[in-house]
Amino acid sequence: MAEITASLSIGQVAERTGLSVHALRFYESEGLFLRPVRRLAGGRRVYSEDDVDWLTVCIILRASDMPLPVLRRYTELVREGAGNERERLALMREHQARVAARIAGLTESLDLINFKTGVYEDLVDQGGDAAHECHAG
């Protein structure tokens, strides 16, 4: 990522990322930025486009339920630069397996919901009473 000199306020970054100002401060306190957040003379935070790009990666990984300590470690590895790609790969593979397992569980749930929806649609279409036609709910 090449540094772009655009200076964005915390409010602008919150608007662009969908994170609250509080969440942005939390991400900073947890060490989830690749570089320290710059500050103006008055102490106001100033962000770059690179910060927004990195936050987008973090948001997606958190949305996939990557645990905060794992995201923090991943950030540290990226911050360190080249030479730790094997560890990054291992971290991503572990998370990939967790996400795949979660998707499989959700797919199983969706299959049941689709089946139940079909049962109830058939019963409603037939004018039947679902309460005594479907003993398992």
Stockholm file with secondary structure:
# STOCKHOLM 1.0

chainA/1-137         MAEITASLSIGQVAERTGLSVHALRFYESEGLFLRPVRRLAGGRRVYSEDDVDWLTVCIILRASDMPLPVLRRYTELVREGAGNERERLALMREHQARVAARIAGLTESLDLINFKTGVYEDLVDQGGDAAHECHAG
#=GR chainA/1-137 SS CCCCCCCBCHHHHHHHHCCCHHHHHHHHHTTCSSSCCEECTTSCEEBCHHHHHHHHHHHHHHHTTCCHHHHHHHHHHHHHCTTCHHHHHHHHHHHHHHHHHHHHHHHHHHHHHHHHHHHHHHHHHTTCCHHHHCTTC
#=GC SS_cons         CCCCCCCBCHHHHHHHHCCCHHHHHHHHHTTCSSSCCEECTTSCEEBCHHHHHHHHHHHHHHHTTCCHHHHHHHHHHHHHCTTCHHHHHHHHHHHHHHHHHHHHHHHHHHHHHHHHHHHHHHHHHTTCCHHHHCTTC
//
